[in-house]
Amino acid sequence: MISQGTREQKILLMGLRRGGKSSIRQVIFHGMQPIETLYLESTTKPTSEKLSSLANFVIEEIPGQVDVTNPEFESSKVFKGASTVIYVIDSQDEYLLSLQNVVQVISQGYKIDRNIHFEILIHKVDGLSEDFRLDTKRDIIQRINDDLVDIGAYDADVTFHMTSIFDQSIVEALSRIIQKLVPELSSLTQLLDMFCMRTGVEKAFVFEASSKIYLATDSSPVDAEIYQVCSDFIDVSADLGGLYGTSANTGNSDGREFSTSRFNNGSVICLTRLIKGCLLVCLCTSETDNKITLVEFNADVFREGMEKIYA
Ligand code: GDP
């Protein structure tokens, strides 16, 4: 029998042309700089990305030209087996057409599988003023929800996210979206809570190393700045690793990776490599040498806990 953990989780990436789908794929999975996406060619063929970590994900981009209302569109084939549909709405453009389209997409997907998570990205919000952002969000949510009630899909599982590739909001949104598909999320959260409590660290994340999507975190709220610092430290550590063939301040003689960095304000950030392409990154706001030893020790205990969960 194949368990949920080994089954490939299909995520569809949909939305009208020029909404930003390929840019999101390129920035997150191929390290493209956001500004370079200006010159991206529009995708005309279905394209997919694989992410193998705590679960196996395949992200399939459906080109914006595909008309879901066309009788030739094989909705049963497209939506069957999908765990999630991510729909990208360009908030800087006239979005009424997108709203009609997303409701059609939800309607078709919902008929095929009521458990599909529909994740709506109100995208490119970097171009909107703070006030206009909130008005746009309210307007889009209201219109979509009204239409879903009209078509009888009021209980579809729909979540909205404000995103931009020019800040961390897109990774944050994708992290929340993908976390819903990690079968062992609650066990990992409990382990992280225990890790933070026993070690006295403020915040801990389990990142997928290549995309920097976080697959789990402890149950305290995520602060955007702390997330940013932890995420940036992955790059710093990788750059130093590339330069010296090892990571910053690596203390282990057994080849395991443990990196730390100390800030002027006394905070310390620590990174440990886990299993399945994951990294544990945590931030301590007050620091003593003993504490770092404890973090390193408990990070090992955390990794062993993870190995047991995924054995
Ligand atoms: P697709 O047809 O949905 O795949 O759209 P593309 O990924 O080709 O993006 C269309 C345009 O939107 C490109 O010029 C991107 O640079 C731009 N774009 C994508 N994401 C953002 C964003 O978050 N903010 C802004 N301002 N522009 C974006």
Residues whose N, C-alpha, C, O or C-beta is under 5 A from the ligand:
A	BS01	GDP	L16 R17 R18 G19 G20 K21 S22 S23 I24 P34 T37 L38 L40 E41 S42 T43 K124 D126 G127 T163 S164 I165 F166
